Amino acid sequence: MPWLRRHVDKVLTLLFAAIIIGVPLLLQPHPHETWKSTLISSVLVILLYLLFASQIKRWERDVRRQAIAEMRQMLRDVVNNKLSVIMINASLAQPLSDDDAKKLQSVMETVQKISEDLENLSEDTLTNWRTKYADITSDKSHP
């Protein structure tokens, strides 16, 4: 099944071409009426395409969601580990002046905000990010 998902576009193209060419040959209509069977097979191909296209879009959406979930989990783990080290090091600095205590509180709030941002990653936030920074990133591969 993974092979089919990777090559579904090629398989469907071959299948559809075979239907468009094969149906008129199998029906062997009168030479002057080949267009009718070709038209019928073309309509059949369009209907099949619409059916398969919706399934393929669902597969792609599921793959994207899974990839985002895995990336979110990996990022959360890596970043939270590094942020924990920062927080531990910052809290071990004794004694803290009022200014240092404010800085430490700011660091802890930043750590919490980063963790929340990682938790909220989704397709929508990625799309919003692409839109917001389209000029900066100039990534033409994602419209």
N, C-alpha and C positions, 0 to 999 in steps of 0.2 A: 504493500500500500504506500509506503513512503516514496518508492520509485514513481508510482503513478502520480502522486501529488507534485513531485518535482517536474514531471514531464507531461502533465495533463494538457497543456496547450498544444503540444505536438501531437499527442494521441487524438485529441478532439479534431484537430485540423485534418489529420489523415482519415478519421472516421467520417467527417462531414464531406470531404472530397470523394470518398468511396461511395457515400450515399448519393451524392449528386450525379456521379458518373455511373454508378452501378444500377440504380433503380430504372433508368430508361433502358439500359441494356437487358436487364432481367425481364422487364415488361414487354420488350420488343414491340413497341407500337408501330403503327404504319409510319414509314419514313417522314411523311409530311405532318405527323402528329407527335413527334418526339418532344416538341416544346411543352406539351401538356404534362407529360411524365416528368420532364425536367423541372417544370414549375412546381409540381406537387412535391418532388423531392427537395427542392430549394425551400419551400415553405416548411417542410418537415425539419430541415436542417436549422432554420431560423428558430423554430419552436424548441428544438433540442438545445440549441445554443443558449437561449434564454433560461431554460431549466438548469443547464450546467453552470452558466455564468453566476447565477445566484448562489449555487452551492460552493463554487470556487471562491466567491467573495466571503462567504461564511468561513471557509477554511482559512483564508488569508487573515480575516479578523481574529479568529481564534489563535492563529500563530502569533500575530502581533501582540495580542493580550498576554499570551504565555511568555513571550520574550520580554515584554515590559515588566511582568510580574517577577521574572527571574532577575532582570537587571535591577529592579527596585530592591529585591531581597539582597542581592550582592552589594549594591551601593550602600544600603542601610547598614549592613554588617561592617563593611570596610570603614565607612565614614564614622559610624558610631564608635567603633573601636579606637580610631584615631582621636575623635573628639573626647572620648573618655580619658585618654592619656593626657590630653591638654587640660581637662578639668582637674584631674588628679594632681598634675604638676602645679597648676595654678592654686589649688586649695592647700597644697603643702607649704607654700611660701608663708612662713610665720615670722613674726607677727605682721598682720596686715594693717596698713594705715587706712584711713577713710577713703583716700583716693584709690588705693589698691583694691579695697573691698568693692568699690563701685565698678572698677575695671573687671574684677572677677565676676561680679553679678552680670555685667554686660556680656562677658564671654559665655557664661552659663545660659543666658537668654538666647544668644546667637546659636549655641549648640542645640538648644531646644527647637529653635526655628528651622535649623537645617534638618533636624530629625523629622519635623512635621512636613517640610517640603518633600523629603524623600518618601514619606508615607503617602503623600497625595499625588505622586506621579501617575499619569494615565495617558491614554491616547489624546484626550482633550487638552491636557496641559502641554503635551508635546506639540500639538497642532498650534496652540496659542503661542508657545515659545517660538515656533518657526515663523508665524505671522509677525510677531513683535520684532524679531531680530532678522527678518528676511534680508534686509539691506546689508547687515553686518556679515551674516554667514554666507550669503550669496550661494546657497546650496541649490543648484538647479535640478537636482535629482528628485526633490520633493516639491511639487507644485503647491 
